[in-house]
């Protein structure tokens, strides 16, 4: 019989207890155990960024984090960025018409939120460099950059 771990995490401001195999990726804890489906599966290898969430305030690929590794920690998903899509990044994403297929966008927004937390007024080069950890297969990089620039102005 497979070993199980019961772990408590704070997810989007709420303490949650999950029982699963210790090596269950955080991505599947979020999607399968908690029905938080905004975080997407992309590659499963930490290469694309579609699954980006914040762990203790820093962007991480949730496909690479295990339940055992995140026990007792704080996770923020796209659902927790704002309850009503009023976060400046979410509004800027709409204003700049960033999504094409939309699949990677929750990961892109969570990565961008990490950037603006670290660097509230990033240069275009800083945006491009920081966001290079996330792939957009539709190629909306120019619109992503414009949306981050817009949100940075609104957040100051």
C-alpha positions in Angstrom: 0.0 0.0 0.0 1.3 3.5 -0.9 2.4 5.7 1.9 0.2 8.8 2.5 1.0 12.2 4.0 -1.5 14.5 5.6 -0.2 18.0 5.2 -1.7 21.4 6.0 -1.0 24.4 3.8 -2.3 27.9 3.5 -3.8 28.2 0.0 -5.1 31.5 -1.1 -5.3 32.6 2.5 -7.2 29.6 3.7 -5.7 26.7 5.7 -6.3 23.4 3.9 -5.4 19.9 4.9 -4.6 17.4 2.1 -3.9 13.6 2.3 -2.0 12.2 -0.6 1.3 10.5 -1.5 4.2 12.7 -0.3 5.6 13.0 -3.8 2.3 14.2 -5.3 3.1 17.4 -7.3 1.6 20.6 -5.9 0.0 21.1 -9.4 -2.1 17.9 -8.9 -2.9 18.8 -5.2 -4.3 22.1 -6.5 -6.2 20.7 -9.5 -7.3 17.2 -8.3 -7.6 17.6 -4.6 -8.8 21.2 -4.3 -10.4 21.8 -7.7 -8.4 24.9 -8.2 -8.1 24.5 -12.0 -6.7 27.9 -12.9 -3.2 26.5 -12.6 -2.5 24.6 -15.8 -0.5 21.5 -16.7 2.0 22.3 -19.5 5.1 20.2 -19.6 5.3 18.6 -16.2 9.1 19.3 -16.2 9.4 22.9 -15.1 10.2 24.1 -18.6 7.1 26.1 -19.7 5.7 28.0 -16.7 2.0 27.2 -17.3 1.8 25.9 -13.7 3.3 28.9 -12.0 2.0 29.7 -8.5 3.5 31.6 -5.6 5.1 29.6 -2.8 5.8 31.8 0.2 5.4 34.8 -2.1 7.8 33.7 -4.9 6.9 32.3 -8.3 7.6 28.6 -8.7 6.6 25.8 -11.1 4.0 23.8 -9.2 4.7 20.7 -11.2 8.2 20.5 -9.5 7.0 21.1 -5.9 5.9 18.0 -3.9 3.2 17.9 -1.2 5.9 16.9 1.3 8.0 19.9 0.2 5.2 22.5 0.6 3.7 21.2 3.8 3.2 24.1 6.2 3.9 26.7 3.6 1.8 29.4 1.8 0.6 29.0 -1.8 -1.2 31.6 -3.9 -2.8 30.6 -7.2 -4.4 32.7 -9.9 -7.7 32.2 -8.0 -6.1 33.9 -5.0 -4.5 36.8 -6.8 -7.9 38.6 -6.5 -11.3 37.2 -5.9 -12.9 39.3 -8.6 -10.2 39.7 -11.3 -9.6 43.3 -10.0 -5.8 42.9 -9.7 -4.0 45.4 -11.9 -2.3 42.6 -13.8 -5.6 40.9 -14.6 -7.1 44.2 -15.7 -4.1 45.0 -17.8 -4.2 41.6 -19.4 -7.7 42.3 -20.6 -7.0 45.9 -21.7 -4.0 44.8 -23.8 -5.9 41.8 -25.2 -3.1 39.5 -24.2 -4.7 36.0 -24.4 -4.9 34.3 -27.7 -5.6 30.7 -26.7 -5.2 31.7 -23.0 -3.8 28.4 -21.8 -0.5 29.8 -20.3 -2.0 33.0 -19.1 -2.5 32.1 -15.4 1.1 31.1 -15.2 2.2 34.3 -17.0 0.2 36.5 -14.7 1.5 34.8 -11.6 5.1 35.1 -12.9 4.4 38.8 -13.7 3.0 39.4 -10.2 6.3 38.0 -8.8 8.2 40.5 -11.0 6.2 43.5 -9.9 6.6 42.5 -6.2 10.3 42.3 -6.6 10.7 45.2 -9.0 7.7 47.6 -9.0 8.9 49.7 -11.9 10.7 47.2 -14.2 12.4 48.2 -17.4 11.3 46.5 -20.7 14.6 44.5 -20.6 13.9 43.4 -17.0 10.4 42.3 -18.0 11.6 40.3 -20.9 14.4 38.6 -18.9 12.2 37.8 -15.9 9.3 36.5 -18.0 11.6 34.3 -20.1 10.9 31.4 -17.6 7.4 31.2 -19.1 6.5 30.1 -22.6 3.5 31.3 -24.6 3.0 29.0 -27.6 0.8 31.6 -29.3 3.6 34.2 -29.1 1.8 37.0 -27.4 5.1 38.2 -25.8 4.7 41.8 -26.9 1.2 42.1 -25.5 2.4 40.4 -22.2 5.2 43.0 -21.9 2.7 45.9 -22.6 0.3 44.5 -20.0 3.1 44.3 -17.4 4.2 47.9 -18.2 0.5 49.1 -17.8 0.0 47.2 -14.5 3.3 48.6 -13.1 2.0 52.2 -13.8 -1.3 51.4 -12.1 0.2 49.8 -9.1 2.4 52.7 -8.0 
